[in-house]
Amino acid sequence: MSIPVYILKRILQAIPLLIMVSIISFVIIKLSPVDPLAELKLNPAISPQVLQSEKQRLGLDLPVQMQYFNWAGNFIKGDLGVSTSGEKVADRLTERIPNTLLLMICVIIITWLIAIPLGIYSALHWKSTFDRFLTIICSMGMAVPTFFLALLLLIFAVKTGWFPVGGLTSVGFDAFNPLHKILDVAHHLILPVTVLAVASLAGLQRQMRGNLLDVLESDYVKMARAKGLPENKVIYKHAVRNALNPLVTLLGFEFASLLSGAALTEFVLQYPGLGRLILEAVMKSDINLVMASLMIGTVMLIAGNLIADILLKFVDPRVNLD
Amino acid sequence: MTILKNNKFIKKLTKDKIVFISMIILVLLYLSIAFAGFIAPYSKSFSDRRLSYAPPSKIFVINGQGKLSRPYTYNYKRTFDPENFKINFEMDRSQKYYLKFFSSGDEYKIFGFIPCNIHLMKVDSPGRLFLFGTDINGRDVFSRLFYGGQISLTIGFLALFISFPIGLLYGGIAGYFGGITDNIMMRIAEAIMSIPSFYLLISLAAILPANMTSIQRFALITIILALIGWAGFSRVVRGMVLSIKNQEFVEASKAIGASSLRIITRHILPQTASFVIVAITLSVPGYILAESGLSFLGLGIQQPDASWGNMLKEAQEYINVLYRPWLLTPGFLIFIAVLTFNIVGDAVRDILDPKSHARR
């Protein structure tokens, strides 16, 4: 199956999934005890007639299934509704999604750049002191709650003053020259990227180490050695490339856990991302915003998995897309 | 369940020093929360409003004359410095309070039903023993760490007892019947898995009504945690059932006329036992982290109940932590609990599933 056909097929498959997710999230929201009109009802200056017309405008007088179809119809048309603060939900999302994507791409690049070499080193020096040391460090990295690490780094940043706290840009960002702008964003990204990288680094390093250990025992590596290839060539040309393949599949999972971990990190470090948006929306019971964030989060997850599968096809020609 | 009775299993597990130490730490953690009332100097509801954010009590063993003495402590006195606009705590050296061991104090109940009032250590009122300082309400952080552990360390296990049976049965039914049933059931599971888990978690937690008793809230948070975990687990179970269901012993029980449900629960699912044990030990830390994250945001366990997550909530303001670092202690306990669970879980997996990747 060629790649464009495969992508099309996956997108078609995703549609029933998204419908189901939307039903699940709609049911959750409808179970919520929060009344979107509570504030108006408490206000004595608002007459019952206004309340009634407001109810009609929001479609709250319709049966639940009609409410769902209204919402779904609008969603397809790209109208995600209005948040409680009166802004368009779509605007808020388009403002936040790039930030979260930027954060996640930085984290994935950095973890791969660090974890893969460390994993290879650990596997090649299996059971050496450094390998044992790395294993312990990695277990510790996996055990720190992301929000706790974020808190510790936050205190560190405040005490030393080396890193800016909160936001993605400094005051007066618009007036900076392009290079200064990039450096400024990078400076703001250091803390959140560190927090998320520590958490996912450990898993990736261990996976790489385990895979490579497995591959090094396989017949074709023995064969390559037997025919007298230099050890470097055996490892980097034959073993490492095969050990990398399962990691590409894991990219999809990594994406999912990053999306979840990012929410708490963004909250603690005051980073303007999607995770913090949904958290704030949930706390304010901003129904439209929560619904849209749930859906967008799901779309991002599905897209992440799709990208991982296609990447796998590129690294490993043996993989059949079907 | 023969694996658990086998002595070899325990022997293999304790062979590695690090695993052995981790197991001891875990046992100590669970013992300490079981006897929280005894170890904690104060009860869960104790608070001294005059001493909010008091620093940890200093314990002295050498007295003013430079001689060794029974351990004693001084009370803190709160003073306000109007020039710097700051509250200071100074030790009131006029009155010594000697530590008393195994003496009677606040009433509590061991395991929830045996009344008792003996405490490991305490000082007589009006002396105060705050080993890890106090929080904003003047409650003893040291005591609350143990009461918080009671929730944080058990909620994961309780959630497992809900999510694993559901996942097992769900995966078992889908795999056994196959066809359309399998297709529909798996699509539903996939839909739940494709919502970012933390997003789903906070949305569910946010719809809990505010006026609930703490026990109701605890139960509902447990159920929510369980609702997140079962889908992924059921998918793996289904895969295993698919390969088991064509074996001869399943054919045999079909021929005898056993019902489908009986075949699934009695013959097929027990075959997955070793995988289930590994999955359970490896997923406890995830639940501990999820609960603490939820409570940290204020969506999980609520005050006045303690959990490690909601104790850390006060540390959200970094100004607080800069001057009151003792508020961070619950974070270290979460770290230790998760770390030891991970180490023990990995060891269990290495023994039960020799093909697994992570080798020590």
Interface residues (C-beta under 8 A of the other chain):
Chain A: P16 L17 M20 V21 I24 S25 I28 I29 L31 S32 P33 V34 W126 T135 I136 S139 M140 M142 A143 V144 P145 T146 F147 F148 L151 L152 L154 I155 V158 K159 V165 R206 Q207 R209 G210 N211 L213 D214 A256 L259 S260 G261 A263 L264 F267 V268 G275 I278 L279 V282 M283 S285 V290 S293 L294 G297 T298 M300 L301 I302
Chain B: I18 R187 I188 E190 A191 I192 S194 I195 P196 S197 F198 Y199 L200 I202 S203 L204 A205 A206 I207 P209 A210 P285 L289 S292 G293 F296 L297 G298 L299 L312 A315 Q316 Y318 V321 L322 L328 G331 I334 F335 I336 V338 L339 N342 I343 D346 S356 H357 A358 R359 R360
